[in-house]
Amino acid sequence: MPQVFSAGWLYLFAIVMVISLVRIFFKLRTIQTEEPLDRPVIKVTPVPKPEPDLAGETKEDSLLTGPDDLIRQGDYKGALGSLEQLLEDLSPTEDREARGKVLFRIGACHSRLATGDESFQRKLRAGEALREAARLFTPIRYINHYLRALGELAELYVDLAREKSPVENLSQSARTCQTAADSAAQGQLVIPGAMFLARSANAYRQLASFSEAQVNLRKAADAYEKAAAVLETVDSEDVAIEKMKILKVLGDTCVDLAVYFQRADSLAWAVRSYEGALKIMDEDQHLRERCMVLTDTSRVLLELYDSEKSPAHLRQALRYSRDALEAAKGEEYLVQRGLTMAVMGDALSRYSDVKDKRENLERAMKLYETSLGILKDGEEAEERERVRKKLAEAVEKLGTE
């Protein structure tokens, strides 16, 4: 009797093992490949607006068809209820990717509903859902979903920073973008990696207004420079335009950094960045941007001249201001023309200390006067006041000759 009983247990054990192996085999065959990064996502914003098309996935996910339809219709509460019910029916272990997708949409819906008195609580719930979605989308198996979740989470932190704890939330946003950039680089996703680097730089630049300006501006500048370097490896006109924008912001950041850190070096860094952007700009397609960057470069070169007294900086500033003035033609560029004239007047006023004092001061005064005639009180009020003072200084210098 004991021998028969033992044989029965042995047969039962063998049958259970066979069934388990068959189940494992079929589950491995049903693992889905992840979808591409170019699927439109729901942007995190406190103000409701029309949703982007959610039908860009390479495979239709029937599980999410109903909630996605409600999201397209703007029925976020209805979609949220459907998604939360769906989440309860999914296994935490067997439906990892599906739960991540559901949580991603739950976070987006809470963000869209974040208005009025419940705004802050909605954003906190959105953050919880997006963090859990990012945890489920491991960067090795689900890199594209993982990057989407981190991108939405980083934007949510920026949004939260406008309401509470800006230092903590902006720091979290910067770190989240850096994590996404590192993961994109490991997955050889070059352009997303560069964009996340630029977004981390944006967060550090905002953070500089609240804490450790020198440290955070330096972090921002380093991240912008890395992003531009990454985009340098891609041969595409559209990518070149993105690089141009990043280099322009890098120049602005270096100008801000010069107030706190190695003034001459930071200003020289700004000039290099502006000049890199100018090389990419088309004289016809980017005329307005070119006028602005030429003027900014000239202004920074004058600050460098004040620090180092190098005639080369002064000559280059004059050349860039002339180019900007030549480009700023037409009524639509009138204000920019007035701003450029003021900078050119600054350059000639300094040049009068080196050569042809009367002639250059008179030219500077004419430029200041014309600039004042163009610039109006309002947005240009501060610059108008600065130009008035510079004009008065030029008149005084000329009177003492």
C-alpha positions as CSV (number, residue, x, y, z in Angstrom):
1,M,0.0,0.0,0.0
2,P,2.7,2.6,0.8
3,Q,4.5,1.7,-2.5
4,V,1.3,2.5,-4.5
5,F,0.7,5.7,-2.7
6,S,4.3,6.9,-3.4
7,A,4.0,6.1,-7.1
8,G,0.7,8.1,-7.3
9,W,2.4,11.2,-5.8
10,L,5.2,10.8,-8.3
11,Y,2.9,10.7,-11.3
12,L,1.0,13.7,-9.9
13,F,4.2,15.7,-9.5
14,A,5.2,14.9,-13.1
15,I,1.9,16.0,-14.5
16,V,2.0,19.3,-12.5
17,M,5.6,20.0,-13.8
18,V,4.5,19.4,-17.4
19,I,1.5,21.7,-17.1
20,S,3.7,24.4,-15.6
21,L,6.3,24.2,-18.3
22,V,3.6,24.5,-21.0
23,R,2.2,27.6,-19.3
24,I,5.6,29.2,-19.2
25,F,6.2,28.5,-22.9
26,F,3.0,30.1,-24.0
27,K,3.5,33.2,-21.8
28,L,7.0,33.7,-23.3
29,R,5.4,33.7,-26.7
30,T,2.8,36.3,-25.8
31,I,5.3,39.0,-24.6
32,Q,4.6,42.1,-26.7
33,T,7.3,44.2,-28.2
34,E,7.2,47.8,-27.0
35,E,5.9,50.6,-29.2
36,P,8.0,53.4,-30.7
37,L,8.7,56.7,-28.9
38,D,6.9,58.8,-31.5
39,R,3.4,58.0,-30.1
40,P,1.8,61.3,-29.1
41,V,1.5,61.7,-25.3
42,I,-0.9,63.6,-23.1
43,K,1.0,66.8,-22.1
44,V,0.8,67.6,-18.5
45,T,-0.7,71.0,-18.0
46,P,-3.1,72.5,-15.5
47,V,-5.3,73.9,-18.2
48,P,-7.5,71.5,-20.2
49,K,-7.1,71.6,-23.9
50,P,-7.8,69.3,-26.9
51,E,-6.0,66.0,-26.7
52,P,-3.5,64.8,-29.3
53,D,-4.4,61.8,-31.3
54,L,-3.7,58.6,-29.3
55,A,-4.0,56.3,-32.3
56,G,-0.3,56.5,-33.2
57,E,0.7,53.1,-31.7
58,T,1.9,50.4,-34.1
59,K,-0.3,47.9,-32.4
60,E,-3.9,48.7,-31.4
61,D,-4.3,47.9,-27.7
62,S,-7.9,46.8,-27.4
63,L,-7.6,47.0,-23.6
64,L,-7.3,50.8,-23.7
65,T,-9.6,51.6,-26.6
66,G,-12.5,52.7,-24.4
67,P,-10.4,55.0,-22.1
68,D,-8.5,56.4,-25.0
69,D,-11.8,57.3,-26.8
70,L,-13.0,59.1,-23.6
71,I,-9.6,61.0,-23.4
72,R,-10.0,62.2,-27.0
73,Q,-13.5,63.4,-26.2
74,G,-12.2,65.3,-23.2
75,D,-14.1,63.2,-20.7
76,Y,-11.2,62.8,-18.3
77,K,-13.4,61.8,-15.3
78,G,-15.0,59.1,-17.3
79,A,-11.7,57.9,-18.6
80,L,-10.2,58.0,-15.1
81,G,-13.0,55.8,-13.7
82,S,-12.6,53.3,-16.5
83,L,-8.8,53.2,-16.1
84,E,-9.0,52.7,-12.3
85,Q,-11.4,49.8,-12.7
86,L,-9.2,48.3,-15.4
87,L,-6.2,48.6,-13.0
88,E,-7.9,46.5,-10.4
89,D,-8.4,43.7,-12.9
90,L,-4.8,43.6,-13.9
91,S,-2.3,41.3,-12.2
92,P,0.7,43.2,-10.6
93,T,3.0,40.4,-11.8
94,E,1.6,39.1,-15.0
95,D,0.3,42.3,-16.6
96,R,3.3,44.6,-15.8
97,E,3.3,46.5,-19.2
98,A,-0.5,46.9,-19.3
99,R,-0.5,48.3,-15.7
100,G,2.2,50.7,-16.7
101,K,0.1,52.0,-19.7
102,V,-3.0,52.3,-17.5
103,L,-1.1,54.2,-14.8
104,F,0.5,56.5,-17.4
105,R,-3.0,57.5,-18.6
106,I,-4.3,57.8,-15.0
107,G,-1.5,60.3,-14.3
108,A,-2.3,62.3,-17.4
109,C,-6.0,62.4,-16.6
110,H,-5.4,63.6,-13.0
111,S,-3.1,66.3,-14.5
112,R,-5.9,67.4,-16.9
113,L,-8.4,67.6,-14.0
114,A,-6.0,69.6,-11.9
115,T,-8.0,72.9,-11.7
116,G,-9.7,74.8,-9.0
117,D,-9.5,73.9,-5.4
118,E,-8.5,70.3,-6.0
119,S,-5.6,71.2,-8.4
120,F,-2.8,70.5,-6.0
121,Q,-4.2,67.1,-4.8
122,R,-4.8,66.1,-8.4
123,K,-1.2,66.8,-9.3
124,L,0.1,64.8,-6.4
125,R,-2.0,61.8,-7.6
126,A,-0.7,62.3,-11.1
127,G,2.8,62.2,-9.8
128,E,2.2,59.0,-7.9
129,A,0.7,57.3,-11.0
130,L,3.5,58.4,-13.2
131,R,6.2,57.3,-10.8
132,E,4.7,53.9,-10.6
133,A,4.3,53.7,-14.4
134,A,8.0,54.6,-14.7
135,R,8.9,51.8,-12.2
136,L,6.9,49.3,-14.2
137,F,8.4,50.3,-17.5
138,T,12.0,49.1,-16.9
139,P,14.5,50.8,-19.2
140,I,15.8,47.5,-20.6
141,R,12.5,46.0,-21.8
142,Y,10.2,49.0,-22.1
143,I,12.6,51.9,-22.9
144,N,10.1,54.0,-24.9
145,H,7.3,53.7,-22.4
146,Y,9.8,54.4,-19.6
147,L,10.9,57.6,-21.3
148,R,7.4,58.8,-21.9
149,A,6.5,58.3,-18.2
150,L,9.7,60.1,-17.1
151,G,9.0,63.0,-19.5
152,E,5.5,63.5,-18.2
153,L,6.7,63.3,-14.6
154,A,9.5,65.9,-15.2
155,E,6.9,68.3,-16.6
156,L,4.6,67.7,-13.7
157,Y,7.4,68.6,-11.2
158,V,7.9,71.9,-13.1
159,D,4.1,72.5,-12.8
160,L,4.1,71.7,-9.1
161,A,7.1,74.1,-8.6
162,R,4.8,77.0,-9.5
163,E,2.6,76.2,-6.5
164,K,4.8,74.8,-3.8
165,S,8.4,73.9,-2.9
166,P,10.1,75.2,-6.1
167,V,13.6,74.1,-5.0
168,E,12.5,70.5,-4.3
169,N,10.3,70.2,-7.4
170,L,12.6,71.8,-9.9
171,S,15.5,69.6,-8.5
172,Q,13.3,66.5,-9.0
173,S,12.5,67.6,-12.5
174,A,16.2,68.1,-13.4
175,R,17.1,64.7,-11.9
176,T,14.2,63.0,-13.7
177,C,15.3,64.4,-17.0
178,Q,18.9,63.4,-16.4
179,T,17.8,59.8,-15.6
180,A,15.8,59.8,-18.9
181,A,18.8,61.2,-20.8
182,D,21.1,58.5,-19.4
183,S,18.6,55.7,-20.3
184,A,18.1,57.1,-23.8
185,A,21.8,57.1,-24.3
186,Q,22.1,53.5,-23.2
187,G,19.3,52.6,-25.6
188,Q,21.1,54.5,-28.4
189,L,18.2,57.0,-28.7
190,V,20.3,60.0,-29.6
191,I,17.7,62.7,-30.2
192,P,15.5,61.9,-27.2
193,G,18.6,61.8,-25.1
194,A,19.6,65.3,-26.2
195,M,16.2,66.7,-25.7
196,F,16.1,65.3,-22.1
197,L,19.5,66.9,-21.5
198,A,18.1,70.2,-22.7
199,R,15.1,69.8,-20.4
200,S,17.3,69.1,-17.4
201,A,19.2,72.3,-18.2
202,N,15.9,74.2,-18.4
203,A,15.0,73.0,-14.9
204,Y,18.5,73.9,-13.5
205,R,18.2,77.3,-15.0
206,Q,14.9,77.9,-13.3
207,L,16.2,76.5,-10.1
208,A,19.0,79.1,-10.2
209,S,16.4,81.7,-9.4
210,F,15.6,80.1,-6.1
211,S,18.8,78.4,-4.9
212,E,22.6,78.3,-5.4
213,A,22.6,80.4,-8.6
214,Q,26.2,79.7,-9.5
215,V,26.0,76.0,-9.0
216,N,22.7,75.5,-10.9
217,L,23.6,77.9,-13.8
218,R,26.8,75.9,-14.3
219,K,24.9,72.7,-14.3
220,A,22.5,74.2,-16.8
221,A,25.3,75.4,-19.1
222,D,27.0,72.0,-18.9
223,A,23.8,70.1,-19.8
224,Y,23.0,72.5,-22.7
225,E,26.5,72.0,-24.1
226,K,26.2,68.2,-23.8
227,A,22.9,68.3,-25.6
228,A,24.3,70.4,-28.4
229,A,27.3,68.0,-28.7
230,V,24.9,65.0,-28.9
231,L,22.9,66.6,-31.7
232,E,26.2,67.3,-33.6
233,T,26.3,63.6,-34.4
234,V,23.0,63.7,-36.3
235,D,22.9,64.9,-39.9
236,S,19.5,66.5,-40.2
237,E,18.2,70.0,-40.9
238,D,15.5,69.7,-38.3
239,V,18.1,68.5,-35.7
240,A,20.4,71.4,-36.7
241,I,17.6,73.9,-35.9
242,E,17.1,72.3,-32.4
243,K,20.9,72.6,-31.9
244,M,20.7,76.3,-32.9
245,K,18.0,76.9,-30.3
246,I,20.0,75.1,-27.6
247,L,23.2,77.1,-28.4
248,K,21.3,80.3,-28.1
249,V,19.9,79.4,-24.7
250,L,23.4,78.2,-23.7
251,G,24.8,81.7,-24.6
252,D,22.1,83.4,-22.5
253,T,22.9,81.0,-19.6
254,C,26.6,81.8,-19.8
255,V,25.8,85.5,-19.6
256,D,23.8,84.9,-16.4
257,L,26.6,82.7,-15.1
258,A,29.2,85.5,-15.7
259,V,27.6,87.5,-12.7
260,Y,28.7,84.7,-10.4
261,F,31.6,82.7,-11.9
262,Q,34.8,83.6,-13.8
263,R,33.3,86.6,-15.6
264,A,35.7,86.7,-18.6
265,D,35.6,82.9,-19.1
266,S,31.8,82.8,-18.9
267,L,31.4,85.7,-21.3
268,A,33.8,84.0,-23.8
269,W,31.7,80.8,-23.5
270,A,28.6,82.8,-24.3
271,V,30.2,84.3,-27.4
272,R,31.3,80.9,-28.7
273,S,27.8,79.6,-28.1
274,Y,26.2,82.5,-30.0
275,E,28.6,82.2,-32.8
276,G,27.8,78.4,-33.1
277,A,24.1,79.3,-33.4
278,L,24.9,82.0,-36.0
279,K,26.7,79.4,-38.2
280,I,23.5,77.3,-38.3
281,M,21.1,80.2,-39.0
282,D,20.0,80.8,-42.6
283,E,20.0,84.5,-43.5
284,D,16.6,84.3,-45.0
285,Q,14.7,81.7,-42.9
286,H,16.0,82.9,-39.5
287,L,16.4,86.6,-40.1
288,R,14.7,87.7,-36.8
289,E,16.7,85.2,-34.7
290,R,19.9,86.2,-36.5
291,C,19.3,89.9,-35.7
292,M,18.8,89.1,-32.1
293,V,21.8,86.8,-31.7
294,L,24.1,89.2,-33.6
295,T,23.0,92.0,-31.2
296,D,23.4,89.8,-28.1
297,T,26.9,88.7,-29.3
298,S,27.9,92.3,-29.8
299,R,26.7,93.3,-26.4
300,V,28.6,90.4,-24.7
301,L,31.8,91.3,-26.6
302,L,31.5,94.8,-25.3
303,E,31.4,93.4,-21.7
304,L,34.4,91.3,-22.5
305,Y,36.2,94.5,-23.8
306,D,35.4,96.2,-20.5
307,S,37.1,93.3,-18.7
308,E,40.1,92.7,-20.9
309,K,40.4,95.9,-23.0
310,S,41.2,93.8,-26.1
311,P,40.7,95.9,-29.3
312,A,39.8,92.6,-31.1
313,H,36.6,92.4,-28.9
314,L,35.7,95.9,-29.8
315,R,36.2,95.5,-33.5
316,Q,34.2,92.3,-33.5
317,A,31.4,93.9,-31.5
318,L,31.2,96.7,-34.1
319,R,31.2,94.2,-37.0
320,Y,28.4,92.1,-35.4
321,S,26.3,95.2,-34.7
322,R,26.7,96.4,-38.3
323,D,25.6,93.0,-39.6
324,A,22.6,93.1,-37.2
325,L,21.7,96.6,-38.4
326,E,22.0,95.6,-42.0
327,A,19.7,92.6,-41.4
328,A,17.1,94.4,-39.4
329,K,15.3,96.0,-42.3
330,G,11.5,96.5,-42.7
331,E,8.8,97.6,-40.3
332,E,8.6,94.2,-38.6
333,Y,12.2,94.6,-37.4
334,L,11.9,98.2,-36.2
335,V,12.2,97.5,-32.5
336,Q,15.1,95.2,-33.0
337,R,16.7,97.9,-35.2
338,G,16.3,100.4,-32.3
339,L,17.9,97.9,-29.8
340,T,20.8,97.2,-32.2
341,M,21.4,101.0,-32.7
342,A,21.8,101.4,-29.0
343,V,24.4,98.6,-28.8
344,M,26.3,100.0,-31.8
345,G,26.2,103.4,-30.0
346,D,27.8,101.7,-27.0
347,A,30.5,100.3,-29.2
348,L,31.3,103.6,-30.9
349,S,31.3,105.4,-27.5
350,R,34.0,103.0,-26.3
351,Y,35.9,103.2,-29.6
352,S,36.1,107.0,-29.2
353,D,38.6,106.4,-26.3
354,V,40.8,104.6,-28.8
355,K,40.5,106.5,-32.0
356,D,38.7,109.6,-33.5
357,K,37.1,110.7,-30.3
358,R,34.8,113.5,-31.7
359,E,33.8,111.6,-34.8
360,N,32.9,108.4,-33.0
361,L,31.1,110.2,-30.2
362,E,29.0,112.2,-32.7
363,R,28.1,108.9,-34.5
364,A,27.2,107.3,-31.1
365,M,25.0,110.2,-30.2
366,K,23.1,110.0,-33.5
367,L,22.5,106.3,-32.9
368,Y,21.3,106.9,-29.4
369,E,18.9,109.6,-30.5
370,T,17.5,107.5,-33.3
371,S,17.2,104.5,-30.9
372,L,15.2,106.7,-28.5
373,G,12.9,107.6,-31.3
374,I,12.1,104.0,-32.0
375,L,12.0,102.4,-28.6
376,K,8.8,103.2,-26.7
377,D,7.8,103.2,-23.0
378,G,6.4,99.8,-22.0
379,E,8.4,96.7,-22.7
380,E,11.5,98.8,-23.8
381,A,11.2,101.3,-20.9
382,E,14.3,100.0,-19.1
383,E,16.4,100.1,-22.2
384,R,15.1,103.6,-23.1
385,E,16.3,104.8,-19.7
386,R,19.7,103.2,-20.2
387,V,20.1,104.8,-23.6
388,R,19.1,108.2,-22.2
389,K,21.9,107.9,-19.6
390,K,24.4,106.8,-22.3
391,L,23.4,109.7,-24.5
392,A,24.0,112.1,-21.6
393,E,27.4,110.6,-20.9
394,A,28.4,110.9,-24.6
395,V,27.3,114.6,-24.7
396,E,29.4,115.2,-21.5
397,K,32.4,113.5,-23.0
398,L,32.2,115.5,-26.1
399,G,31.9,118.7,-24.2
400,T,35.1,118.0,-22.3
401,E,37.1,117.5,-25.4
